[in-house]
Amino acid sequence: MKFDYVIIGAGSSGCVIANRLSEDPRKSVAVLEAGGRDISPWIHIPVGYFRTIKDPSLNWMYRTEADPGLNGRAINWPRGKTWGGSSSINGLLYVRGQSADYDNWRQQGNVGWAWQDVLPLFKRAECWEDGESEFRGGSGPLSVSKPQKSWPIVDAWLKAAQQAGYPFNEDYNGEDQQGVGYFQLTSRNGRRCSSAQAYLAPVRGRKNLQIISHFHTNRIVFDGNRAIAVEGQQDGAKEVIHARNEIILSAGAIGSPQILMLSGIGPAGDLREHGIPILHDNKHVGQNLQDHLQARPVYKVKVPTVNTRTRGALNIARIATEYALRRSGPMTMAASLGAAYLKTRPELETPDIQFHIQPFSAEDPTTGVDDFDAFTASVLQLRPESTGEIRLKSADPKEHPAIRPNYLSTPTDQQTIVDGIRVARHICRQAAVVDWITCEHKPGPHISDDDDEALLEWARNTATTIYHPTGTCRMGVDDRAVVDPRLRVYGVERLRVADCAIMPMIVSGNTNAPAIMIGEKASELVLEDANA
């Protein structure tokens, strides 16, 4: 089979690119997706992420190597394997990040990626429920809404944060991110609005667009240094999909560098060790891995939370009926309700920590909540300095690569996570919430606010990812870059990377909205170059 454009990955970025490139009926587009169509009902029910995030038919089920920064723990890294990719199994939270994030990208030489350049792309993508404004889009394919339901304990925490001196912010995706408020969701009428639902579902009937599911990419095929085809497996058989114009790699921050290395683009020593012919030696493929690490303080409370309100057959039946009849209630709930973007030090220009306030608690949310009422005040560092890497374990495309996040490896990261825990404690001592709290369950009163070492040790023993891997095919103009500012892979032709792997530095917030923006930007770049 031969197409004008071949896209590897029907995830958050890939669905956007497929939609935009196939708008021209004269151009044929193929999308190659390792997973299947997004037919599971749990994908579309917002609270279904508790199930999808552990389903191997929908999740790549990645797991990190033992990490020294987590005292040798290995942790799960869920990534979506279905139409919509991780946007089909994530917590639905819509966060763009700070304008300074993108201006920083531009200051590193990435022309076209400043805030003034990408804001129109964010606006073009979204349909914000409050409509068009200077900072928001009102007619895009991606529905973004306010939460249908809050919980009293979340409202109380937000009031406590204001009592602690932090301002309320009605729209953290507006002019200024700083402050506390409620998360915005990628949802529409009580249902998830994934990238697949927003961009792929409305156009899948186009005659020039073919979505090839259950296609596991082995490698990109080159004629000299020109990318010409994608080799993979479908139903156990080898398949080769040819591209007349370009191949766009949108397999995510783990999959994209792995496919590049399997195709001979990466560290020459590693490739040689695995018997992979070297096409282009670039030791930075798979490097610059960044992620947000969350510490999860938990507080037991006197009032009902999700922990007990969803327990028992009667409660479950009531909740299911409410959702079935009105598309409302707890089943429309995102992974977090309360949001906060705060500074750990007043001299900082912008917030350096983010809170996810959840009206539940759990050792592992995929296996069930605690049997007592509690809420979680998850806190993370927005711009970690620590970087890790993705490395091949073998030349077998089906074997997951080694994921080494290298968490908490710098003094700044260590201090910020400790200070973030202190901020959580400070807010939970305010009048608006303190009378609702029976005790601090984690880290626990036995650890003093003044004991940096003990707080850091607790974080090392309990902190986990909040699912934002980025940076492994870094965009730039220096010798550490993998792609140029037009997302073209250095050293070869007719190949681009377009997903969160291209981020020079992780954005200050959740990564799904930026991934969709990257898809919009990549589409523009491909079409501009085709018409040049």
VOGU-3710 file (C-alpha; in Angstrom, 3 decimals, decimal comma):
1> mkfdyviiga> 0,000/0,000/0,000  1,186/3,509/-0,786  -0,014/6,845/0,591  1,126/10,448/0,349  1,522/10,697/4,135  1,967/7,944/6,702  1,436/8,745/10,386  2,747/6,345/13,007  0,439/6,534/16,019  -3,229/7,538/16,355
11> gssgcvianr> -2,610/9,288/19,664  -3,150/12,825/20,891  -0,971/14,394/18,169  -1,436/11,804/15,439  -5,230/12,133/15,304  -4,904/15,883/14,784  -2,404/15,439/11,956  -4,557/12,801/10,272  -7,540/15,146/10,316  -5,698/18,196/9,020
21> lsedprksva> -3,679/16,480/6,284  -6,696/14,597/4,933  -8,698/17,805/4,513  -7,260/17,930/0,998  -9,061/15,119/-0,885  -6,184/14,978/-3,361  -3,798/13,721/-0,649  -3,987/10,194/0,751  -3,216/9,630/4,443  -2,650/6,454/6,440
31> vleaggrdis> -2,596/6,256/10,234  -0,881/3,226/11,753  -2,051/2,393/15,281  -0,739/-0,466/17,398  -3,984/-0,650/19,343  -7,567/-1,011/18,226  -10,492/1,307/17,776  -11,740/3,135/20,878  -14,863/1,006/21,292  -14,598/0,209/25,006
41> pwihipvgyf> -17,395/2,039/26,869  -14,967/2,700/29,710  -12,959/4,967/27,415  -15,932/7,273/26,943  -17,181/7,364/30,547  -14,936/9,943/32,257  -14,375/7,959/35,444  -13,510/4,927/33,339  -9,820/5,839/33,500  -9,689/3,797/36,709
51> rtikdpslnw> -10,278/0,735/34,503  -8,595/1,657/31,216  -5,330/2,638/32,863  -4,716/-1,007/33,816  -6,162/-2,708/30,725  -3,357/-4,215/28,572  -5,579/-4,057/25,492  -5,662/-0,256/25,872  -2,403/0,450/27,684  1,201/-0,298/26,710
61> myrteadpgl> 1,814/-1,290/30,360  5,263/0,263/30,491  7,295/0,008/33,671  10,413/1,942/34,583  13,719/0,481/35,621  14,567/0,643/39,323  15,134/4,336/39,989  17,766/5,534/42,490  15,756/8,704/43,162  12,840/6,554/44,329
71> ngrainwprg> 15,051/4,412/46,555  15,270/1,717/43,915  11,562/1,445/43,174  10,277/0,655/39,679  6,895/2,198/38,843  4,211/1,771/36,195  4,060/4,222/33,310  0,655/3,866/31,590  0,438/5,048/27,946  -2,552/4,674/25,670
81> ktwggsssin> -2,662/1,982/22,975  -5,902/2,696/21,125  -7,400/5,369/18,915  -6,733/8,584/20,821  -3,665/7,184/22,562  -3,234/8,496/26,081  -6,053/11,002/25,564  -8,371/7,955/25,673  -7,151/6,717/29,063  -5,987/9,876/30,852
91> gllyvrgqsa> -7,665/11,868/33,616  -9,276/14,382/31,176  -7,439/17,408/32,572  -6,926/20,281/30,133  -3,875/22,399/30,924  -1,828/24,431/28,450  1,049/25,406/30,724  2,577/28,845/31,126  3,260/31,308/28,321  6,868/31,418/29,545
101> dydnwrqqgn> 7,255/27,714/28,693  6,835/28,395/25,006  8,786/31,640/25,043  11,622/29,623/26,558  11,414/27,173/23,659  11,690/30,108/21,262  14,637/31,580/23,176  16,452/28,305/22,582  16,234/28,965/18,848  12,951/27,241/18,020
111> vgwawqdvlp> 11,414/29,751/15,638  7,625/29,571/15,510  7,140/28,124/18,986  6,796/31,259/21,137  3,571/31,799/23,079  2,277/34,247/20,471  2,833/31,539/17,847  1,153/28,631/19,647  -1,762/30,459/21,313  -3,700/30,584/18,009
121> lfkraecwed> -3,197/26,826/17,687  -4,562/26,178/21,170  -7,542/28,377/20,317  -8,104/26,688/16,952  -8,180/23,288/18,646  -10,625/23,973/21,445  -14,303/24,553/21,930  -14,367/26,136/25,398  -17,784/26,089/27,006  -17,615/29,819/27,817
131> gesefrggsg> -16,935/30,630/24,184  -14,342/32,562/22,218  -12,180/35,186/23,934  -8,707/36,665/23,719  -7,210/33,500/25,184  -9,835/30,827/24,495  -11,226/29,158/21,411  -14,945/28,612/20,945  -15,391/26,590/17,772  -12,626/23,977/17,614
141> plsvskpqks> -13,135/20,204/17,561  -11,890/19,565/21,137  -14,576/20,191/23,731  -13,276/21,687/26,984  -15,666/22,084/29,880  -15,899/22,931/33,544  -16,502/20,050/35,955  -20,160/19,102/36,340  -19,671/18,140/39,957  -17,470/19,196/42,816
151> wpivdawlka> -17,206/17,809/46,328  -17,497/19,769/49,576  -14,012/18,749/50,696  -12,505/20,109/47,465  -14,423/23,376/47,863  -13,170/23,607/51,443  -9,551/23,054/50,377  -9,804/25,807/47,763  -11,187/28,201/50,393  -8,372/27,209/52,732
161> aqqagypfne> -5,821/27,934/50,011  -7,281/31,410/49,628  -7,081/31,894/53,404  -3,408/30,941/53,112  -2,908/33,853/50,710  -3,270/32,224/47,289  -5,664/33,941/44,860  -8,632/32,284/43,206  -8,193/31,944/39,447  -11,315/31,425/37,368
171> dyngedqqgv> -9,303/30,348/34,302  -5,739/29,051/34,683  -5,657/28,636/30,879  -6,281/32,345/30,464  -3,896/35,260/30,868  -2,229/34,015/34,069  -1,855/30,492/35,425  -1,185/31,392/39,062  -3,786/30,668/41,720  -6,314/28,053/42,770
181> gyfqltsrng> -9,495/26,871/41,083  -11,152/23,942/39,364  -9,676/21,763/36,648  -11,036/22,052/33,123  -11,881/18,814/31,342  -11,757/17,401/27,831  -15,367/16,293/27,979  -18,616/16,833/26,116  -22,068/16,210/27,603  -20,709/13,920/30,300
191> rrcssaqayl> -18,500/11,931/27,919  -14,752/11,990/27,292  -13,638/14,066/24,334  -10,402/12,359/23,364  -8,251/13,360/20,425  -9,822/10,466/18,532  -13,352/11,646/19,251  -12,493/15,255/18,460  -10,381/14,785/15,338  -10,627/11,235/14,004
201> apvrgrknlq> -14,230/10,105/14,494  -15,785/12,976/12,496  -13,585/12,315/9,434  -12,957/8,564/9,445  -15,299/8,222/6,490  -13,048/10,273/4,236  -12,085/8,204/1,195  -8,499/9,489/1,310  -7,981/8,533/4,980  -7,209/4,974/6,063
211> iishfhtnri> -6,818/4,051/9,744  -4,915/0,789/10,074  -5,400/-0,661/13,564  -3,360/-3,365/15,303  -0,323/-2,398/13,239  2,829/-2,698/15,348  5,620/-0,648/13,782  8,971/-2,420/13,573  11,015/0,238/11,838  11,076/3,004/9,260
221> vfdgnraiav> 12,524/1,970/5,900  14,983/4,261/4,116  16,319/4,603/0,590  19,693/6,137/1,382  18,696/8,747/3,951  15,140/9,253/2,582  12,304/7,755/4,608  10,130/5,809/2,182  8,069/3,269/4,146  7,050/1,822/7,478
231> egqqdgakev> 7,587/-1,859/8,165  5,446/-3,532/10,780  3,319/-6,472/11,800  -0,420/-6,880/11,589  -2,141/-10,082/12,682  1,235/-11,827/12,724  2,062/-10,940/9,139  4,730/-8,532/7,951  3,358/-5,409/6,258  5,100/-2,499/4,539
241> iharneiils> 3,276/0,809/4,106  4,922/3,210/1,640  4,922/7,013/1,779  5,231/9,199/-1,313  5,825/12,433/0,596  6,529/12,124/4,335  6,355/9,902/7,386  5,276/11,545/10,636  6,253/9,701/13,808  3,724/10,323/16,593
251> agaigspqil> 4,270/7,337/18,855  4,894/9,322/22,039  7,857/10,049/24,280  8,606/6,326/24,677  7,571/4,924/21,307  9,026/7,617/19,060  12,655/7,336/20,224  12,363/3,549/20,306  11,236/3,457/16,657  13,971/5,893/15,643
261> mlsgigpagd> 16,605/3,683/17,256  15,151/0,516/15,737  15,415/2,315/12,385  19,109/3,095/12,825  18,846/6,661/14,160  20,377/6,942/17,613  23,522/6,305/19,672  25,876/4,368/17,399  27,341/2,284/20,231  23,925/1,100/21,403
271> lrehgipilh> 22,722/0,364/17,894  25,850/-1,602/17,102  25,462/-3,597/20,330  21,976/-4,688/19,256  22,966/-5,438/15,673  21,022/-2,524/14,179  22,589/-0,958/11,071  23,549/2,654/11,762  21,861/5,193/9,518  22,559/8,332/11,546
281> dnkhvgqnlq> 24,580/8,514/14,761  22,784/10,784/17,236  23,538/10,035/20,876  20,710/12,296/22,028  17,851/10,157/20,732  16,069/8,934/23,860  17,827/11,427/26,129  16,303/14,504/27,845  13,456/12,400/29,302  11,396/14,539/31,689
291> dhlqarpvyk> 8,320/13,754/33,749  6,249/15,210/36,579  6,667/13,354/39,864  3,826/13,667/42,364  3,989/13,407/46,143  0,578/12,463/47,565  -0,264/13,791/51,049  -3,502/12,215/52,284  -5,866/13,558/54,956  -8,594/11,597/56,728
301> vkvptvntrt> -11,799/13,630/57,083  -15,126/13,627/58,914  -17,262/14,157/55,814  -18,202/11,756/53,007  -15,823/11,451/50,076  -15,676/9,211/47,017  -14,181/6,507/49,241  -17,482/5,775/50,975  -20,018/7,348/48,606  -19,128/4,771/45,946
311> rgalniaria> -19,130/1,740/48,225  -21,927/-0,814/48,209  -24,407/-2,080/45,636  -27,019/0,611/46,312  -24,558/3,473/45,894  -23,148/1,961/42,725  -26,647/1,462/41,292  -27,645/5,040/42,145  -24,507/6,466/40,530  -24,896/4,331/37,406
321> teyalrrsgp> -28,564/5,330/37,058  -27,751/9,023/37,418  -25,171/8,750/34,677  -27,373/6,690/32,372  -30,334/9,044/32,686  -28,678/12,456/32,940  -24,988/12,019/32,038  -24,185/13,541/35,421  -22,881/12,569/38,836  -19,668/10,909/40,026
331> mtmaaslgaa> -19,167/9,016/36,760  -18,447/12,327/35,013  -15,622/13,056/37,431  -12,094/13,628/36,153  -8,967/12,352/37,881  -8,784/15,555/39,943  -11,177/18,397/40,704  -9,241/21,108/42,512  -6,253/22,730/40,839  -3,555/25,036/42,144
341> ylktrpelet> -0,465/26,617/40,587  1,638/28,102/43,340  5,120/29,355/44,181  7,280/27,736/46,818  9,335/30,953/47,023  7,969/34,499/46,599  10,883/35,620/44,422  9,926/33,188/41,635  8,457/34,788/38,523  5,915/32,018/37,922
351> pdiqfhiqpf> 4,443/29,061/39,870  6,786/26,119/40,322  4,350/23,588/41,852  0,958/22,227/40,871  -1,701/20,594/43,076  -4,244/17,970/42,031  -6,942/17,858/44,714  -8,851/14,582/44,679  -11,888/13,767/46,864  -10,613/10,234/47,396
361> saedpttgvd> -7,509/8,369/48,497  -5,973/5,066/47,488  -2,758/3,114/47,679  -3,373/2,372/43,997  -6,456/3,975/42,374  -6,658/1,168/39,802  -7,302/-1,416/42,513  -9,770/0,499/44,673  -10,020/3,358/47,147  -9,312/3,312/50,869
371> dfdaftasvl> -12,017/2,104/53,260  -12,116/5,424/55,149  -13,066/8,941/54,055  -10,103/11,002/52,930  -8,825/13,344/50,248  -5,488/13,613/48,471  -3,507/16,831/47,986  -1,142/15,646/45,265  1,716/18,076/44,591  4,355/18,094/41,861
381> qlrpestgei> 7,219/20,238/40,633  6,236/21,908/37,377  9,682/22,226/35,795  11,993/19,491/37,094  15,698/19,723/36,339  16,194/15,953/36,499  16,365/14,218/33,135  16,445/10,543/32,273  16,573/8,398/29,177  14,943/5,775/26,979
391> rlksadpkeh> 17,338/3,010/25,858  16,828/-0,098/23,787  17,037/-3,439/25,547  17,199/-5,335/22,266  16,414/-5,062/18,558  13,047/-6,741/19,138  10,316/-4,156/18,391  7,937/-5,944/20,755  10,269/-5,613/23,759  9,702/-2,490/25,810
401> pairpnylst> 12,711/-0,193/26,063  14,469/0,613/29,318  12,846/3,661/30,944  15,141/5,487/33,371  13,444/8,657/34,674  16,248/9,643/37,076  13,808/11,361/39,427  14,912/13,743/42,195  18,518/13,771/41,028  19,182/17,483/41,590
411> ptdqqtivdg> 19,118/19,571/44,792  16,493/21,908/43,323  14,115/19,045/42,579  14,628/17,580/46,029  13,986/20,891/47,774  10,951/21,714/45,629  9,160/18,454/46,398  9,838/18,965/50,114  8,603/22,552/49,948  5,520/21,420/48,030
421> irvarhicrq> 4,628/19,005/50,832  5,023/21,868/53,303  2,657/24,034/51,254  0,091/21,204/51,321  0,361/21,041/55,098  0,133/24,817/55,469  -3,101/24,978/53,475  -4,602/22,068/55,408  -4,093/23,993/58,664  -6,379/26,833/57,569
431> aavvdwitce> -9,775/27,335/59,184  -11,832/26,510/56,083  -10,687/22,894/56,085  -8,927/22,091/59,363  -12,122/21,244/61,266  -13,034/18,706/58,581  -9,747/16,854/58,971  -9,336/14,140/61,580  -5,640/13,539/60,927  -2,860/13,674/58,383
441> hkpgphisdd> -2,674/10,100/57,149  0,380/10,641/54,925  3,175/11,597/55,424  1,869/11,520/59,015  2,381/13,687/62,106  5,528/11,760/63,071  7,401/13,654/60,338  8,095/17,245/61,312  7,786/20,193/58,944  11,374/21,069/59,821
451> ddeallewar> 12,794/17,692/58,862  13,784/18,081/55,210  15,533/14,736/55,157  12,516/12,798/56,457  10,088/14,552/54,086  12,367/13,832/51,135  12,733/10,224/52,206  8,939/9,873/52,381  8,699/11,294/48,857  11,352/8,900/47,570
461> ntattiyhpt> 9,468/5,958/49,083  5,958/6,907/47,909  5,968/9,454/45,054  4,909/8,330/41,598  4,476/9,604/38,073  1,522/11,711/37,063  1,957/10,376/33,519  3,696/13,197/31,612  6,768/11,759/29,834  8,299/14,251/27,392
471> gtcrmgvddr> 11,472/15,435/25,704  13,105/12,300/24,277  13,352/13,610/20,686  14,299/17,130/21,681  13,584/20,001/19,295  16,397/22,491/18,869  19,140/24,049/16,786  22,132/22,810/18,779  24,034/19,529/18,784  21,749/18,047/21,483
481> avvdprlrvy> 18,665/18,178/19,261  16,951/15,294/17,475  14,542/17,373/15,390  14,735/20,921/14,054  12,104/23,613/14,753  10,084/22,288/11,824  10,129/18,859/13,517  12,296/17,290/10,803  14,620/14,573/12,083  18,254/15,590/11,726
491> gverlrvadc> 20,385/13,469/9,419  17,553/12,100/7,287  14,863/13,359/4,924  11,060/13,093/4,768  10,708/12,141/8,442  9,311/14,221/11,300  8,496/13,599/14,942  5,321/15,227/16,242  4,342/14,474/19,829  5,484/15,345/23,368
501> aimpmivsgn> 8,888/13,804/22,645  9,881/17,027/20,846  9,544/19,274/23,917  12,894/20,928/24,713  11,637/21,318/28,285  8,498/19,943/29,877  5,588/22,367/30,097  4,257/23,659/33,414  1,255/21,382/33,674  -0,495/18,369/32,197
511> tnapaimige> 0,658/17,453/28,714  -2,414/16,418/26,690  -3,387/19,926/25,569  0,198/20,683/24,424  0,300/17,339/22,575  -2,793/18,353/20,620  -1,271/21,765/19,935  1,874/20,034/18,631  -0,342/18,067/16,255  -1,875/21,309/14,985
521> kaselvleda> 1,575/22,856/14,549  3,004/19,801/12,786  0,104/19,832/10,337  0,841/23,451/9,466  4,535/22,729/8,960  3,924/19,711/6,718  1,463/21,620/4,551  3,694/24,703/4,352  6,652/22,640/3,210  4,529/20,708/0,705
531> na> 3,361/23,974/-0,857  6,746/25,709/-0,784
//
